[in-house]
């Protein structure tokens, strides 16, 4: 068996958000306040998601290809959030309510253990 190439070493971080990227939710109080006509229970649930981590499951809207600052960058995404009783999908989240998780923290969330990370 030949040498194994670790994805940790071989795949650089892409500046464009894509399906499968790990993210952390931020400013969820503002997100809940902007949501139109939702029940109070749903509003409280949204607020409780501050700093929750999830995975982008769908790109809902992209900037145009000819955008001067960020061509083809995602603007709105659906985020899958893991809970004990299954996954919940939060739809149409603006990138202003996300922080992408990169580096060792992202690799640990993806299941790489410390032995792989130490070889970098």
C-alpha positions as CSV (number, residue, x, y, z in Angstrom):
1,X,0.0,0.0,0.0
2,X,1.4,3.4,-1.0
3,X,1.5,6.6,1.0
4,X,-1.8,8.0,2.1
5,X,-2.4,11.7,1.4
6,X,-4.3,13.4,4.2
7,X,-7.1,15.7,3.1
8,X,-6.0,18.0,6.0
9,X,-2.7,18.6,4.1
10,X,-3.9,18.3,0.5
11,X,-7.0,20.5,0.4
12,X,-6.5,24.2,1.1
13,X,-9.3,26.3,2.4
14,X,-11.5,27.7,-0.3
15,X,-12.6,31.4,0.1
16,X,-16.0,30.7,-1.3
17,X,-18.7,29.2,0.9
18,X,-19.8,25.8,-0.4
19,X,-22.2,23.0,0.6
20,X,-20.5,21.0,3.3
21,X,-18.6,23.9,4.9
22,X,-18.8,24.1,8.7
23,X,-20.2,27.3,10.2
24,X,-21.1,28.9,13.5
25,X,-24.3,31.0,13.9
26,X,-23.9,34.5,15.2
27,X,-26.2,37.5,15.9
28,X,-29.2,35.2,16.2
29,X,-31.2,37.7,18.2
30,X,-31.2,40.0,15.2
31,X,-32.0,37.1,12.9
32,X,-35.0,36.3,15.1
33,X,-36.1,39.9,15.1
34,X,-36.0,40.1,11.3
35,X,-38.1,36.9,10.9
36,X,-41.6,37.9,9.9
37,X,-44.7,36.6,11.6
38,X,-43.2,33.7,13.5
39,X,-44.6,32.3,16.8
40,X,-42.8,33.3,20.0
41,X,-41.6,29.8,20.6
42,X,-39.8,29.8,17.2
43,X,-38.3,33.2,17.9
44,X,-36.9,31.9,21.2
45,X,-35.6,28.8,19.5
46,X,-33.8,31.0,16.9
47,X,-32.3,33.1,19.7
48,X,-31.1,30.0,21.5
49,X,-28.9,29.1,18.4
50,X,-26.3,31.7,19.1
51,X,-22.9,30.1,18.5
52,X,-24.4,26.8,17.4
53,X,-22.3,25.0,14.9
54,X,-23.7,23.4,11.7
55,X,-23.0,22.5,8.1
56,X,-24.1,24.2,5.0
57,X,-26.6,21.9,3.3
58,X,-27.8,24.2,0.5
59,X,-26.7,27.4,-1.3
60,X,-29.9,29.4,-1.8
61,X,-28.5,32.6,-3.4
62,X,-25.2,33.5,-5.0
63,X,-23.7,36.9,-5.9
64,X,-23.4,37.3,-9.7
65,X,-20.3,36.1,-11.6
66,X,-19.5,39.7,-12.5
67,X,-19.7,41.0,-8.9
68,X,-16.6,43.2,-8.2
69,X,-15.8,42.0,-4.7
70,X,-17.0,38.4,-4.3
71,X,-18.1,36.7,-7.6
72,X,-20.2,33.6,-7.0
73,X,-20.1,34.0,-3.2
74,X,-23.0,32.6,-1.3
75,X,-25.3,35.2,0.2
76,X,-28.0,32.9,1.7
77,X,-27.6,29.3,2.7
78,X,-29.5,26.6,4.5
79,X,-27.7,25.3,7.6
80,X,-28.1,21.8,9.0
81,X,-27.8,21.7,12.8
82,X,-27.3,18.5,14.7
83,X,-29.5,17.8,17.7
84,X,-29.9,14.7,19.9
85,X,-33.1,13.7,18.1
86,X,-31.9,14.5,14.6
87,X,-31.1,17.3,12.3
88,X,-32.9,20.6,12.0
89,X,-32.4,22.7,8.9
90,X,-32.4,26.5,9.3
91,X,-33.4,28.0,6.0
92,X,-32.2,31.1,4.2
93,X,-29.5,32.2,6.6
94,X,-27.6,35.3,5.5
95,X,-23.9,35.1,5.5
96,X,-24.0,38.1,7.9
97,X,-25.2,35.5,10.5
98,X,-22.4,33.0,9.9
99,X,-18.8,32.6,10.7
100,X,-17.0,29.8,8.8
101,X,-15.1,27.3,10.9
102,X,-11.6,26.7,9.5
103,X,-8.3,25.2,10.7
104,X,-7.9,22.5,13.4
105,X,-11.4,23.2,14.9
106,X,-13.0,22.4,11.6
107,X,-10.9,19.3,11.1
108,X,-11.8,18.0,14.6
109,X,-15.5,18.6,13.9
110,X,-15.1,16.6,10.6
111,X,-13.7,13.7,12.6
112,X,-9.9,14.0,12.1
113,X,-8.2,13.0,15.3
114,X,-5.2,14.7,17.0
115,X,-2.7,12.2,15.5
116,X,-3.5,13.3,12.0
117,X,-3.5,17.0,12.9
118,X,-0.1,16.8,14.6
119,X,1.5,15.5,11.4
120,X,0.8,18.8,9.6
